[in-house]
Amino acid sequence: MFCYQCEQTAKGVGCDKFGVCGKGPGVAALQDMLTYAVRGLAVVAHAGRAVGVVDPAVNRFTAEALFSTLTNVNFDPERFERVLIPRAVELRENLKAAVAAAGGPSAFAEPSATWTPDPLTALATQAENFDIQRDHSADPDVKSVQHIVLFGLRGVAAYADHAAILGQEDDAVYAFMHKALAAVYDAGLDLNAWVALALETGAINLRTMELLDAANTGTYGHPVPTSVPLGPKAGKAILVSGHDLKDLRDLLEQTRDTGITIYTHGEMLPTHGYPELKKYPHFHGHYGTAWQNQQKEFAAFPGAILMTTNCIQKPTTYMDNIFTTGLVGWPGAAHVRNGDFGPVIEKALAMPGFAADEDKGSVLTGFGHNAVLGVADQVIAGVRSGAIRHFFLVAGCDGAKPGRNYYTEFVEKVPADCVVLTLACGKFRFFDKQLGDIGGIPRLLDIGQCNDAYSAIRIATALAGAFECGVNDLPLSMVLSWYEQKAVAILLTLLHLGVKNIRLGPSLPAFITPAVLDFLVKTYGIRPIATPDEDLKAILG
């Protein structure tokens, strides 16, 4: 196997024996095979659009399949062998017939558009021949940008899937996915063309995040500042992790009057700010921290656990009480389908639950763009009076790799006349720090999930408009941490918007070659984090 799509990749180069995430070589090969199959599907879909053939089922499957290959989503080989890969081939062949009937090509020269699994050989064995390293340009710099696009598309797919679940779709998103995936086989594209495609990936991700924001806020209301307890209540319990708001809402509905208390974990913390979720009295508080601590935290949780999207790790002593849903999968873990959480509820009722109430303090969340821009006059006045000197967006993914204590120390050392905006699970390095406020505005503002990056962009562009300047001229610095492919998509969006001087850590992506990195440094001022003291001095002087 070879995989280097996440920040924790072995030796900073690539996992070649077993994934640091827990992905074995068999699953890695199947994910590469699925990627190849989806590229073949994209070749046909892209050709189909030229003759007016668009299949909504192909659109949705493309997002679901790419999302399934994102880090820490699906580790179940059966799902790839029996469902996803055969479905990719089936959809491709059906689409071919429709394209030919509409006057499009009746045959395709690209091998990925004609490939079918050998029925006499186990799929896992065949999959060993589909390493993504072999399926790209021989030019290392071109391959680097191709992989930036591929990994960015996996992030886009995650956001598109979440938005589509709540009824928000734009065919332009799917059309770009198909165009970009099919472009891998266009030998006429040079490095400059691939850089342009990477920036276009950032543009389409902006649109996708806009759709997701509209989906979440249109369904559940705009988040409002909310104090979330960190201690449990006595009684039966279910813990919800991942990112999906609809799964949480369905579970809250199905657990009405059962005596079960619902808790969030990881990226689900910001869901406490949504009015349509806050109204459930048994939706109580937050348990635990970020995804990489779940093996210890889940083992101590005395109830059922539901994983709704990416972030799952290998279950240990709690295999009997963890459930997956949607695109998440782990061999041996019970999978619930179609929003029926009866098995989860049954398990929670059979488990002991918490013995007593515990007071462990609370944290604030719910500072989405609507809430922050609602007090924009106070923020602007604070900047103009000098009460607020600078804003720091300290955001991104958390992880287990050494070096992430930088973000804790950085926030602790941010001067008292500065405000810290944060989103995604990177906040768990400092989410419970008591930083106080400036004129009633909290100095630590939790904007939401990684899925809410659009809110940070809305806030930054609104402030730039108020001060009649560009985003790069604001007293705003971005200090980001990355782990998986949604972070890649967000970074491409920031580059598309022309945002410069981003600090990125704890390490730079292994899939970026020195020449590509040099381009990013010279064009956008991207730089690796140094030490908190050095970076604060460089930013504030």
VOBAPA-284749 format. One record per residue (C-alpha): x, y, z; chain; residue number from 1. Coordinates in pm, whole numbers, plus 50000, padded with zeros to 5 digits. Each point is the difference from the previous one (the first is absolute). Layout:
// VOBAPA-284749
REC     c1     c2     c3  chain  resi
REC      X      Y      Z      A   NUM
...
// end
This chain:
// VOBAPA-284749
REC     c1     c2     c3  chain  resi
REC  50000  50000  50000      A     1
REC  50094  50363  49975      A     2
REC  49798  50277  50160      A     3
REC  50108  50352  50086      A     4
REC  49672  50190  49999      A     5
REC  49998  50090  50373      A     6
REC  50232  50200  50225      A     7
REC  50105  49704  50212      A     8
REC  50136  49795  49712      A     9
REC  50293  49779  50103      A    10
REC  50338  50176  50026      A    11
REC  49848  50300  49825      A    12
REC  50028  49811  49671      A    13
REC  49723  49741  49968      A    14
REC  49849  49694  50165      A    15
REC  50125  49696  49807      A    16
REC  49932  49707  50233      A    17
REC  49705  50102  50214      A    18
REC  49820  50331  50034      A    19
REC  50065  50211  50308      A    20
REC  49623  50055  49996      A    21
REC  49943  49626  50038      A    22
REC  49936  49931  49631      A    23
REC  50146  49669  49889      A    24
REC  50151  49938  49655      A    25
REC  49688  49814  49887      A    26
REC  49766  50289  50068      A    27
REC  50253  50248  49862      A    28
REC  50012  49803  49673      A    29
REC  49621  49984  49980      A    30
REC  49976  50376  50053      A    31
REC  50248  50053  49716      A    32
REC  49797  49764  49781      A    33
REC  49683  50192  50083      A    34
REC  50177  50325  49914      A    35
REC  50099  49852  49663      A    36
REC  49644  49881  49936      A    37
REC  49857  50341  50088      A    38
REC  50247  50164  49763      A    39
REC  49870  49775  49723      A    40
REC  49645  50095  50094      A    41
REC  50105  50366  49989      A    42
REC  50140  49962  49647      A    43
REC  49659  49882  49880      A    44
REC  49809  50256  50208      A    45
REC  50215  50284  49867      A    46
REC  49936  49886  49642      A    47
REC  49631  49963  50078      A    48
REC  49964  50361  50101      A    49
REC  50116  50105  49653      A    50
REC  49683  49839  49857      A    51
REC  49769  50100  50283      A    52
REC  50006  49674  50196      A    53
REC  50015  50050  50377      A    54
REC  49914  49719  50241      A    55
REC  49918  50112  50358      A    56
REC  50084  49652  50128      A    57
REC  50350  50029  49849      A    58
REC  50041  50342  50160      A    59
REC  49910  49879  50348      A    60
REC  50203  49683  49969      A    61
REC  50310  50193  49893      A    62
REC  49989  50204  50321      A    63
REC  49924  49699  50219      A    64
REC  50276  49789  49846      A    65
REC  50267  50269  50034      A    66
REC  49886  50074  50355      A    67
REC  50040  49629  50081      A    68
REC  50372  50024  49917      A    69
REC  50061  50297  50228      A    70
REC  50216  49932  50307      A    71
REC  49825  49830  50295      A    72
REC  49668  49939  49827      A    73
REC  49964  49643  49875      A    74
REC  50228  49714  50098      A    75
REC  49756  49722  49905      A    76
REC  50125  49802  49696      A    77
REC  49659  49843  49940      A    78
REC  49846  50341  49933      A    79
REC  50254  50067  49726      A    80
REC  49989  49648  49853      A    81
REC  49626  49937  50004      A    82
REC  49848  50347  49972      A    83
REC  50213  50291  49887      A    84
REC  50224  49855  49727      A    85
REC  49726  49793  49831      A    86
REC  49768  50301  50017      A    87
REC  50259  50222  49829      A    88
REC  50025  49756  49709      A    89
REC  49623  49955  49979      A    90
REC  49935  50376  49990      A    91
REC  50274  50049  49742      A    92
REC  49860  49738  49764      A    93
REC  49645  50132  50032      A    94
REC  50125  50352  49935      A    95
REC  50192  49886  49692      A    96
REC  49678  49877  49846      A    97
REC  49823  50329  50072      A    98
REC  50290  50203  49859      A    99
REC  50011  49794  49680      A   100
REC  49621  50032  49958      A   101
REC  50032  50380  50027      A   102
REC  50256  50012  49721      A   103
REC  50313  49992  50213      A   104
REC  50289  49754  49968      A   105
REC  49907  49634  49988      A   106
REC  50348  49886  50102      A   107
REC  50273  50135  50228      A   108
REC  50373  49951  49954      A   109
REC  50086  50081  50361      A   110
REC  50058  49665  50183      A   111
REC  49834  50119  50322      A   112
REC  49679  50052  49803      A   113
REC  49997  49641  49874      A   114
REC  50155  49809  50289      A   115
REC  49792  49740  50180      A   116
REC  50104  49772  50286      A   117
REC  50104  49645  49917      A   118
REC  49718  49781  50135      A   119
REC  50240  49708  50053      A   120
REC  50243  50188  50225      A   121
REC  49934  50143  50344      A   122
REC  49948  50374  49979      A   123
REC  50251  50066  50280      A   124
REC  50268  49818  49798      A   125
REC  49923  50196  49684      A   126
REC  50005  50323  50195      A   127
REC  50374  49968  50062      A   128
REC  50056  50125  49643      A   129
REC  49827  50336  50049      A   130
REC  50243  50195  50217      A   131
REC  49929  50372  49944      A   132
REC  50372  50060  49953      A   133
REC  49987  49809  49670      A   134
REC  49696  50179  49868      A   135
REC  50147  50349  49966      A   136
REC  50263  50196  49809      A   137
REC  50362  49888  50011      A   138
REC  50099  50364  50056      A   139
REC  50026  50027  50382      A   140
REC  49880  50361  50008      A   141
REC  49702  49934  49776      A   142
REC  49916  49691  50208      A   143
REC  50027  50210  50315      A   144
REC  49738  50247  49877      A   145
REC  49785  49716  49862      A   146
REC  49993  49852  50348      A   147
REC  49926  50339  50154      A   148
REC  49697  50013  49770      A   149
REC  49898  49641  50078      A   150
REC  50029  50044  50375      A   151
REC  49826  50336  49979      A   152
REC  49715  49836  49808      A   153
REC  49962  49746  50279      A   154
REC  49946  50292  50237      A   155
REC  49755  50163  49759      A   156
REC  49815  49668  49977      A   157
REC  49955  49990  50377      A   158
REC  49845  50347  50007      A   159
REC  49787  49925  49693      A   160
REC  49866  49682  50158      A   161
REC  49903  50177  50322      A   162
REC  49826  50275  49804      A   163
REC  49817  49755  49772      A   164
REC  49866  49805  50297      A   165
REC  49815  50319  50098      A   166
REC  49884  50073  49646      A   167
REC  50261  50254  49887      A   168
REC  50171  49913  49671      A   169
REC  50151  50181  49703      A   170
REC  50078  49803  49685      A   171
REC  50300  50228  49942      A   172
REC  50170  49829  50296      A   173
REC  49953  49654  49853      A   174
REC  50091  50120  49651      A   175
REC  50332  50129  50131      A   176
REC  50068  49677  50189      A   177
REC  49956  49805  49678      A   178
REC  50207  50244  49795      A   179
REC  50286  49999  50251      A   180
REC  50002  49622  50045      A   181
REC  49993  49945  49623      A   182
REC  50284  50252  49955      A   183
REC  50246  49749  50149      A   184
REC  50001  49827  49662      A   185
REC  50057  50317  49797      A   186
REC  50368  49987  49902      A   187
REC  49974  50352  49862      A   188
REC  49969  50160  50343      A   189
REC  50329  50145  50124      A   190
REC  50091  50119  50350      A   191
REC  49845  50344  49949      A   192
REC  49674  49843  49889      A   193
REC  49997  49779  50309      A   194
REC  50067  50297  50228      A   195
REC  49702  50173  49841      A   196
REC  49791  49687  50061      A   197
REC  50110  49997  50365      A   198
REC  49885  50360  50043      A   199
REC  49674  49913  49825      A   200
REC  49961  49720  50256      A   201
REC  50022  50270  50267      A   202
REC  49734  50204  49821      A   203
REC  49760  49706  49974      A   204
REC  50064  49914  50364      A   205
REC  49892  50354  50094      A   206
REC  49673  49941  49819      A   207
REC  49962  49661  50168      A   208
REC  50057  50146  50346      A   209
REC  49744  50270  49918      A   210
REC  49749  49726  49919      A   211
REC  50078  49821  50325      A   212
REC  49962  50319  50201      A   213
REC  49663  50060  49837      A   214
REC  49900  49639  50068      A   215
REC  50091  50009  50368      A   216
REC  49869  50346  50084      A   217
REC  49693  49962  49780      A   218
REC  49905  49678  50176      A   219
REC  50109  50062  50358      A   220
REC  50025  50380  50025      A   221
REC  50305  50221  50040      A   222
REC  50216  49898  50298      A   223
REC  49979  50224  50306      A   224
REC  50259  50039  50276      A   225
REC  49943  49710  50238      A   226
REC  50161  49877  50320      A   227
REC  50056  49624  49981      A   228
REC  50053  49792  50317      A   229
REC  50304  49772  50006      A   230
REC  49870  49786  50284      A   231
REC  49741  49721  49964      A   232
REC  49657  49952  50155      A   233
REC  49904  49684  50185      A   234
REC  49826  49748  49776      A   235
REC  50014  49812  49672      A   236
REC  50212  50153  49728      A   237
REC  50081  50008  49628      A   238
REC  50311  50172  49863      A   239
REC  49991  50140  49646      A   240
REC  50323  50066  49811      A   241
REC  50085  50098  49643      A   242
REC  49837  50295  49823      A   243
REC  49649  49918  49875      A   244
REC  49721  50222  50133      A   245
REC  49715  49799  49851      A   246
REC  50110  49682  50174      A   247
REC  50008  50192  50328      A   248
REC  49654  50147  49939      A   249
REC  49855  49659  49915      A   250
REC  50155  49848  50311      A   251
REC  49863  50281  50218      A   252
REC  49653  49938  49859      A   253
REC  50022  49624  50053      A   254
REC  50123  50036  50360      A   255
REC  49720  50230  50118      A   256
REC  49858  49883  50333      A   257
REC  50237  49705  50025      A   258
REC  50197  50137  50293      A   259
REC  50318  50001  49788      A   260
REC  50224  50307  49999      A   261
REC  50179  50087  49676      A   262
REC  50360  50126  50010      A   263
REC  50229  50126  49727      A   264
REC  50360  49908  49937      A   265
REC  50266  50162  49782      A   266
REC  49871  50207  49708      A   267
REC  49640  49964  50118      A   268
REC  50058  50256  50279      A   269
REC  49878  50296  49788      A   270
REC  49663  49834  49938      A   271
REC  49893  50123  50345      A   272
REC  49968  50348  49849      A   273
REC  49729  49914  49743      A   274
REC  49651  50111  50117      A   275
REC  49823  49698  49850      A   276
REC  50233  49765  50188      A   277
REC  50020  50202  50323      A   278
REC  49627  49958  50055      A   279
REC  50034  49633  50099      A   280
REC  50022  49988  50381      A   281
REC  50196  49675  50002      A   282
REC  50276  50148  49781      A   283
REC  50230  50081  50287      A   284
REC  50372  50053  49959      A   285
REC  50337  49908  49855      A   286
REC  50220  49705  50092      A   287
REC  50365  49961  49914      A   288
REC  50223  50185  49758      A   289
REC  50131  49934  49648      A   290
REC  49984  49689  49783      A   291
REC  50350  49867  50077      A   292
REC  49912  49962  50371      A   293
REC  49691  49788  49940      A   294
REC  50149  49662  50088      A   295
REC  50057  50115  50358      A   296
REC  49688  50217  50023      A   297
REC  49760  49753  49837      A   298
REC  50124  49716  50220      A   299
REC  49886  50199  50305      A   300
REC  49661  50102  49860      A   301
REC  49721  49801  50172      A   302
REC  49755  50005  49710      A   303
REC  49958  49947  49626      A   304
REC  50219  50186  49749      A   305
REC  49895  50108  49650      A   306
REC  50255  50094  49732      A   307
REC  49831  50210  49732      A   308
REC  50285  50090  49762      A   309
REC  50378  49998  49987      A   310
REC  50225  49985  50308      A   311
REC  49955  49637  50106      A   312
REC  50297  49811  50143      A   313
REC  50033  49629  50068      A   314
REC  49754  49916  50280      A   315
REC  50161  49832  50299      A   316
REC  49805  49882  50303      A   317
REC  49683  50175  49882      A   318
REC  49941  49812  49674      A   319
REC  49672  49868  50142      A   320
REC  49855  50347  50057      A   321
REC  50126  50202  49703      A   322
REC  49783  50043  49690      A   323
REC  50076  50146  49660      A   324
REC  49761  50160  49752      A   325
REC  50008  50162  49658      A   326
REC  50335  49957  49826      A   327
REC  50189  49902  50315      A   328
REC  50115  49643  50038      A   329
REC  50220  49780  50216      A   330
REC  50012  49619  49972      A   331
REC  49800  49849  50284      A   332
REC  49831  50324  50107      A   333
REC  49621  49998  49974      A   334
REC  49879  50219  49711      A   335
REC  49657  50165  50014      A   336
REC  49824  50104  49681      A   337
REC  49721  50230  49886      A   338
REC  50002  50214  50313      A   339
REC  49859  49722  50219      A   340
REC  50191  50031  50327      A   341
REC  49800  49737  50186      A   342
REC  50305  49777  50059      A   343
REC  50195  50295  50140      A   344
REC  49715  50088  50236      A   345
REC  49960  49638  50109      A   346
REC  50370  49977  50083      A   347
REC  49993  50327  50195      A   348
REC  49708  49879  50211      A   349
REC  50188  49677  50076      A   350
REC  50313  50180  50117      A   351
REC  50050  50158  50345      A   352
REC  50020  50365  49897      A   353
REC  50148  50264  50229      A   354
REC  49959  49940  50372      A   355
REC  49978  50364  50105      A   356
REC  50000  50358  49879      A   357
REC  50346  50153  49961      A   358
REC  50091  50367  49970      A   359
REC  50306  50038  49779      A   360
REC  49936  50353  49886      A   361
REC  49886  50109  49656      A   362
REC  50117  50145  49670      A   363
REC  49848  50247  49756      A   364
REC  49911  49919  49641      A   365
REC  49760  50136  49738      A   366
REC  50196  50293  49854      A   367
REC  49915  49940  49634      A   368
REC  50004  50281  49749      A   369
REC  49646  50111  50084      A   370
REC  50081  50036  50372      A   371
REC  50335  50174  49947      A   372
REC  49875  50236  49731      A   373
REC  49705  50080  50225      A   374
REC  50248  50182  50228      A   375
REC  50216  50127  49715      A   376
REC  49951  50361  50112      A   377
REC  50155  49917  50339      A   378
REC  50285  49813  49834      A   379
REC  50073  50284  49758      A   380
REC  49980  50256  50278      A   381
REC  50239  49790  50207      A   382
REC  50254  49993  49718      A   383
REC  49971  50372  49931      A   384
REC  50037  50090  50368      A   385
REC  50305  49776  50036      A   386
REC  49828  49771  50252      A   387
REC  50038  49716  49750      A   388
REC  50347  49998  49848      A   389
REC  49991  49680  49794      A   390
REC  49797  49693  49907      A   391
REC  50146  49652  49977      A   392
REC  49824  49716  49823      A   393
REC  50153  49699  50175      A   394
REC  49814  49719  49832      A   395
REC  50017  49664  49831      A   396
REC  50040  49634  50087      A   397
REC  50139  49844  50315      A   398
REC  50214  49688  50000      A   399
REC  50235  49785  50203      A   400
REC  50327  50085  49827      A   401
REC  50247  50195  50219      A   402
REC  50011  50374  49949      A   403
REC  49634  50085  50053      A   404
REC  50060  50143  50347      A   405
REC  50117  50302  49799      A   406
REC  49634  50100  49957      A   407
REC  49925  49984  50372      A   408
REC  50303  50209  50084      A   409
REC  49930  50243  49717      A   410
REC  49647  50076  50124      A   411
REC  50119  50028  50359      A   412
REC  50258  50259  49893      A   413
REC  49771  50208  49778      A   414
REC  49994  50349  50163      A   415
REC  49692  50105  50193      A   416
REC  49905  50263  49741      A   417
REC  49961  49736  49726      A   418
REC  49710  49772  49906      A   419
REC  50034  49632  49903      A   420
REC  49755  49853  49750      A   421
REC  49999  49621  49972      A   422
REC  49825  49717  49822      A   423
REC  50038  49626  49942      A   424
REC  50147  49750  50247      A   425
REC  50331  50186  50032      A   426
REC  49822  50211  50262      A   427
REC  50015  49713  50247      A   428
REC  50360  50101  50069      A   429
REC  49860  50311  50173      A   430
REC  49617  49998  49988      A   431
REC  49963  50013  50378      A   432
REC  50245  50287  50058      A   433
REC  49844  50295  50182      A   434
REC  50124  50297  49796      A   435
REC  49747  50255  50120      A   436
REC  49849  50265  49774      A   437
REC  50060  50339  49843      A   438
REC  49707  50235  50053      A   439
REC  49761  49708  50035      A   440
REC  50134  49815  49695      A   441
REC  50154  49665  50104      A   442
REC  50366  49974  49908      A   443
REC  49949  49638  49892      A   444
REC  49728  49959  49737      A   445
REC  49911  49647  49890      A   446
REC  49868  50036  49645      A   447
REC  49912  49631  49967      A   448
REC  50102  49680  49824      A   449
REC  50250  49970  49716      A   450
REC  49676  49987  49797      A   451
REC  49943  50361  50110      A   452
REC  50313  50147  49842      A   453
REC  49768  50202  49779      A   454
REC  49905  50200  50311      A   455
REC  50361  50106  50053      A   456
REC  50018  50114  49637      A   457
REC  49674  50194  50034      A   458
REC  50127  50172  50313      A   459
REC  50334  50092  49843      A   460
REC  49847  50135  49679      A   461
REC  49737  50198  50194      A   462
REC  50269  50161  50217      A   463
REC  50204  50080  49690      A   464
REC  49694  50167  49853      A   465
REC  49939  50202  50314      A   466
REC  50358  50123  50007      A   467
REC  50006  50050  49622      A   468
REC  50307  49785  49952      A   469
REC  50098  49654  49883      A   470
REC  50004  49697  50228      A   471
REC  50381  50006  49994      A   472
REC  49994  50356  50136      A   473
REC  49791  49913  50305      A   474
REC  50157  49965  50346      A   475
REC  49941  49627  49955      A   476
REC  50245  49710  49991      A   477
REC  49926  49638  49921      A   478
REC  50186  49732  50194      A   479
REC  49866  49669  49876      A   480
REC  50046  49632  50080      A   481
REC  49918  49727  49750      A   482
REC  49941  49628  50015      A   483
REC  49777  49873  49720      A   484
REC  49854  50089  49662      A   485
REC  49732  50247  50103      A   486
REC  50285  50217  50124      A   487
REC  50158  49974  49654      A   488
REC  49675  50118  49840      A   489
REC  49975  50295  50241      A   490
REC  50361  50101  49937      A   491
REC  49933  49997  49624      A   492
REC  49698  50223  50060      A   493
REC  50212  50250  50193      A   494
REC  50257  50000  49719      A   495
REC  49722  50049  49744      A   496
REC  49889  50305  50199      A   497
REC  50355  50133  49994      A   498
REC  50058  49972  50375      A   499
REC  50370  50027  50080      A   500
REC  50245  49940  50282      A   501
REC  49827  49696  50146      A   502
REC  50198  49810  50261      A   503
REC  49949  49625  49970      A   504
REC  50098  49710  50223      A   505
REC  50096  49795  50180      A   506
REC  50170  49866  49685      A   507
REC  49963  50069  49631      A   508
REC  49826  49747  49771      A   509
REC  50218  49715  49873      A   510
REC  49831  50020  49660      A   511
REC  50135  50351  49934      A   512
REC  50334  49993  49817      A   513
REC  50272  50261  50069      A   514
REC  49922  50178  49671      A   515
REC  49627  50020  50076      A   516
REC  50075  50119  50353      A   517
REC  50232  50266  49861      A   518
REC  49715  50119  49776      A   519
REC  49761  50021  50297      A   520
REC  50254  50190  50210      A   521
REC  50083  50250  49727      A   522
REC  49643  50050  49881      A   523
REC  49800  49980  50322      A   524
REC  50249  50036  50282      A   525
REC  49904  49664  50151      A   526
REC  50246  49903  50269      A   527
REC  50037  49728  50262      A   528
REC  49937  50089  50363      A   529
REC  50311  50079  50205      A   530
REC  49959  50051  50375      A   531
REC  49711  50192  50158      A   532
REC  50235  50275  50118      A   533
REC  50167  50035  49660      A   534
REC  49672  50001  49811      A   535
REC  49830  50249  50233      A   536
REC  50297  50232  49979      A   537
REC  50004  49978  49621      A   538
REC  49627  50074  49981      A   539
REC  49964  50266  50270      A   540
REC  50351  50144  50001      A   541
// end
